[in-house]
Amino acid sequence: MTPEMSTEVFDHAAALSSAGGEPEFLSELVGLFRAAWPTLRNDIELGLVRADLRSVEQSARLAKAASQNIHALRVSQSAARLVADAREGSFGAAEIDFAKLECEVQRLIPHLMPFTSAQRFKRA
């Protein structure tokens, strides 16, 4: 399935509508997500290494909100599962769901490239 066809990964029409129909504003939201993800990813990973599930929950909650802003459904759902794992104190599930979250972000990247082609999505 081409990036344009998959609304589960990135719903361009809904994202554009939420951005008031302004492509420039949507590009800004996408840029904010892309800029925030490496830090959020590192914070979640560090929280897991330190067994600090409160930190994991906080960073996953921010990832969920940022992905909801751009209508990245699968990333948002994965982040929500990670939030729930951390809140419930389920360390093993949190590790698994973090790996799933990373996979969903990697799946999302090609869908975001047209909006921020000048920026590089870096994995920290």
ZADO-1210 file (C-alpha; in nm, 4 decimals, padded with zeros to 6 digits):
<atoms>
<atom x="00.0000" y="00.0000" z="00.0000" code="MET" pos="1"/>
<atom x="00.1383" y="00.3387" z="-00.0929" code="THR" pos="2"/>
<atom x="00.1757" y="00.6094" z="00.1716" code="PRO" pos="3"/>
<atom x="-00.1135" y="00.8061" z="00.0192" code="GLU" pos="4"/>
<atom x="-00.3533" y="00.5132" z="00.0635" code="MET" pos="5"/>
<atom x="-00.2935" y="00.4176" z="00.4270" code="SER" pos="6"/>
<atom x="-00.5050" y="00.6246" z="00.6638" code="THR" pos="7"/>
<atom x="-00.4246" y="00.3942" z="00.9570" code="GLU" pos="8"/>
<atom x="-00.0642" y="00.5075" z="00.9478" code="VAL" pos="9"/>
<atom x="-00.1230" y="00.8720" z="00.8557" code="PHE" pos="10"/>
<atom x="-00.4605" y="01.0216" z="00.7721" code="ASP" pos="11"/>
<atom x="-00.3548" y="01.3125" z="00.5545" code="HIS" pos="12"/>
<atom x="-00.7099" y="01.4397" z="00.4959" code="ALA" pos="13"/>
<atom x="-00.7945" y="01.4406" z="00.8670" code="ALA" pos="14"/>
<atom x="-00.4601" y="01.5981" z="00.9550" code="ALA" pos="15"/>
<atom x="-00.5062" y="01.8706" z="00.6972" code="LEU" pos="16"/>
<atom x="-00.8602" y="01.9338" z="00.8199" code="SER" pos="17"/>
<atom x="-00.7361" y="01.9613" z="01.1801" code="SER" pos="18"/>
<atom x="-00.4770" y="02.2102" z="01.0582" code="ALA" pos="19"/>
<atom x="-00.7600" y="02.4282" z="00.9300" code="GLY" pos="20"/>
<atom x="-00.6911" y="02.3253" z="00.5722" code="GLY" pos="21"/>
<atom x="-00.3547" y="02.5017" z="00.5917" code="GLU" pos="22"/>
<atom x="-00.0751" y="02.2849" z="00.4467" code="PRO" pos="23"/>
<atom x="00.1894" y="02.5093" z="00.6041" code="GLU" pos="24"/>
<atom x="00.0408" y="02.4597" z="00.9503" code="PHE" pos="25"/>
<atom x="00.0250" y="02.0840" z="00.8949" code="LEU" pos="26"/>
<atom x="00.3917" y="02.0929" z="00.7920" code="SER" pos="27"/>
<atom x="00.4701" y="02.2719" z="01.1182" code="GLU" pos="28"/>
<atom x="00.2847" y="02.0060" z="01.3196" code="LEU" pos="29"/>
<atom x="00.4664" y="01.7302" z="01.1340" code="VAL" pos="30"/>
<atom x="00.7952" y="01.9098" z="01.1957" code="GLY" pos="31"/>
<atom x="00.7197" y="01.9334" z="01.5665" code="LEU" pos="32"/>
<atom x="00.6478" y="01.5613" z="01.5842" code="PHE" pos="33"/>
<atom x="00.9636" y="01.4772" z="01.3945" code="ARG" pos="34"/>
<atom x="01.1740" y="01.7067" z="01.6105" code="ALA" pos="35"/>
<atom x="01.0274" y="01.5712" z="01.9345" code="ALA" pos="36"/>
<atom x="01.0428" y="01.1999" z="01.8557" code="TRP" pos="37"/>
<atom x="01.4202" y="01.1418" z="01.9019" code="PRO" pos="38"/>
<atom x="01.4105" y="01.2989" z="02.2486" code="THR" pos="39"/>
<atom x="01.0920" y="01.1153" z="02.3462" code="LEU" pos="40"/>
<atom x="01.2385" y="00.7895" z="02.2190" code="ARG" pos="41"/>
<atom x="01.5555" y="00.8408" z="02.4223" code="ASN" pos="42"/>
<atom x="01.3581" y="00.9367" z="02.7321" code="ASP" pos="43"/>
<atom x="01.1419" y="00.6239" z="02.7053" code="ILE" pos="44"/>
<atom x="01.4453" y="00.4049" z="02.6489" code="GLU" pos="45"/>
<atom x="01.6277" y="00.5606" z="02.9438" code="LEU" pos="46"/>
<atom x="01.3200" y="00.5156" z="03.1611" code="GLY" pos="47"/>
<atom x="01.3105" y="00.1479" z="03.0691" code="LEU" pos="48"/>
<atom x="01.6814" y="00.1048" z="03.1390" code="VAL" pos="49"/>
<atom x="01.6372" y="00.2702" z="03.4790" code="ARG" pos="50"/>
<atom x="01.3080" y="00.0882" z="03.5462" code="ALA" pos="51"/>
<atom x="01.1478" y="00.4313" z="03.5854" code="ASP" pos="52"/>
<atom x="00.7999" y="00.3610" z="03.4541" code="LEU" pos="53"/>
<atom x="00.6748" y="00.7028" z="03.5595" code="ARG" pos="54"/>
<atom x="00.9206" y="00.8618" z="03.3176" code="SER" pos="55"/>
<atom x="00.8198" y="00.6105" z="03.0499" code="VAL" pos="56"/>
<atom x="00.4541" y="00.7001" z="03.1023" code="GLU" pos="57"/>
<atom x="00.5188" y="01.0741" z="03.0773" code="GLN" pos="58"/>
<atom x="00.7230" y="01.0480" z="02.7573" code="SER" pos="59"/>
<atom x="00.4821" y="00.8002" z="02.5996" code="ALA" pos="60"/>
<atom x="00.1937" y="01.0342" z="02.6822" code="ARG" pos="61"/>
<atom x="00.3744" y="01.3164" z="02.4983" code="LEU" pos="62"/>
<atom x="00.4382" y="01.0873" z="02.2004" code="ALA" pos="63"/>
<atom x="00.0709" y="00.9957" z="02.1975" code="LYS" pos="64"/>
<atom x="-00.0390" y="01.3602" z="02.1964" code="ALA" pos="65"/>
<atom x="00.2100" y="01.4585" z="01.9267" code="ALA" pos="66"/>
<atom x="00.1014" y="01.1705" z="01.7032" code="SER" pos="67"/>
<atom x="-00.2657" y="01.2499" z="01.7583" code="GLN" pos="68"/>
<atom x="-00.2000" y="01.6068" z="01.6427" code="ASN" pos="69"/>
<atom x="-00.0957" y="01.4757" z="01.3029" code="ILE" pos="70"/>
<atom x="-00.3474" y="01.1891" z="01.2873" code="HIS" pos="71"/>
<atom x="-00.0876" y="00.9129" z="01.3015" code="ALA" pos="72"/>
<atom x="-00.3308" y="00.6501" z="01.4294" code="LEU" pos="73"/>
<atom x="-00.1001" y="00.3514" z="01.4708" code="ARG" pos="74"/>
<atom x="00.1678" y="00.5534" z="01.6485" code="VAL" pos="75"/>
<atom x="-00.0952" y="00.7035" z="01.8743" code="SER" pos="76"/>
<atom x="-00.2388" y="00.3605" z="01.9575" code="GLN" pos="77"/>
<atom x="00.1059" y="00.2164" z="02.0273" code="SER" pos="78"/>
<atom x="00.1933" y="00.5081" z="02.2528" code="ALA" pos="79"/>
<atom x="-00.1385" y="00.4667" z="02.4366" code="ALA" pos="80"/>
<atom x="-00.0576" y="00.0999" z="02.5045" code="ARG" pos="81"/>
<atom x="00.2831" y="00.2013" z="02.6379" code="LEU" pos="82"/>
<atom x="00.1211" y="00.4613" z="02.8647" code="VAL" pos="83"/>
<atom x="-00.1142" y="00.1943" z="02.9999" code="ALA" pos="84"/>
<atom x="00.1698" y="-00.0546" z="03.0528" code="ASP" pos="85"/>
<atom x="00.3725" y="00.1991" z="03.2466" code="ALA" pos="86"/>
<atom x="00.0735" y="00.3101" z="03.4548" code="ARG" pos="87"/>
<atom x="-00.0019" y="-00.0532" z="03.5430" code="GLU" pos="88"/>
<atom x="00.3620" y="-00.1194" z="03.6320" code="GLY" pos="89"/>
<atom x="00.3999" y="-00.3832" z="03.3617" code="SER" pos="90"/>
<atom x="00.7669" y="-00.3520" z="03.2799" code="PHE" pos="91"/>
<atom x="00.7823" y="-00.6490" z="03.0412" code="GLY" pos="92"/>
<atom x="00.4808" y="-00.5296" z="02.8427" code="ALA" pos="93"/>
<atom x="00.6278" y="-00.1785" z="02.8339" code="ALA" pos="94"/>
<atom x="00.9471" y="-00.3095" z="02.6753" code="GLU" pos="95"/>
<atom x="00.7480" y="-00.4978" z="02.4107" code="ILE" pos="96"/>
<atom x="00.5170" y="-00.2053" z="02.3394" code="ASP" pos="97"/>
<atom x="00.8111" y="00.0341" z="02.3148" code="PHE" pos="98"/>
<atom x="00.9550" y="-00.1863" z="02.0392" code="ALA" pos="99"/>
<atom x="00.6153" y="-00.1799" z="01.8652" code="LYS" pos="100"/>
<atom x="00.5988" y="00.1982" z="01.9017" code="LEU" pos="101"/>
<atom x="00.9397" y="00.2338" z="01.7389" code="GLU" pos="102"/>
<atom x="00.8257" y="00.0134" z="01.4484" code="CYS" pos="103"/>
<atom x="00.5136" y="00.2232" z="01.3986" code="GLU" pos="104"/>
<atom x="00.7165" y="00.5447" z="01.3957" code="VAL" pos="105"/>
<atom x="00.9482" y="00.3933" z="01.1346" code="GLN" pos="106"/>
<atom x="00.6419" y="00.2967" z="00.9299" code="ARG" pos="107"/>
<atom x="00.5130" y="00.6540" z="00.9638" code="LEU" pos="108"/>
<atom x="00.8312" y="00.8271" z="00.8418" code="ILE" pos="109"/>
<atom x="00.7721" y="00.7815" z="00.4668" code="PRO" pos="110"/>
<atom x="00.4260" y="00.9330" z="00.5060" code="HIS" pos="111"/>
<atom x="00.5745" y="01.2444" z="00.6649" code="LEU" pos="112"/>
<atom x="00.8585" y="01.3006" z="00.4212" code="MET" pos="113"/>
<atom x="00.6563" y="01.5161" z="00.1770" code="PRO" pos="114"/>
<atom x="00.5805" y="01.7604" z="00.4583" code="PHE" pos="115"/>
<atom x="00.9330" y="01.8117" z="00.5850" code="THR" pos="116"/>
<atom x="01.1636" y="01.7130" z="00.3033" code="SER" pos="117"/>
<atom x="01.4191" y="01.9717" z="00.4102" code="ALA" pos="118"/>
<atom x="01.4462" y="01.8176" z="00.7565" code="GLN" pos="119"/>
<atom x="01.6101" y="01.4871" z="00.8333" code="ARG" pos="120"/>
<atom x="01.4325" y="01.2459" z="01.0628" code="PHE" pos="121"/>
<atom x="01.7122" y="01.1354" z="01.2866" code="LYS" pos="122"/>
<atom x="01.7083" y="00.8394" z="01.5131" code="ARG" pos="123"/>
<atom x="01.9036" y="00.9142" z="01.8249" code="ALA" pos="124"/>
</atoms>
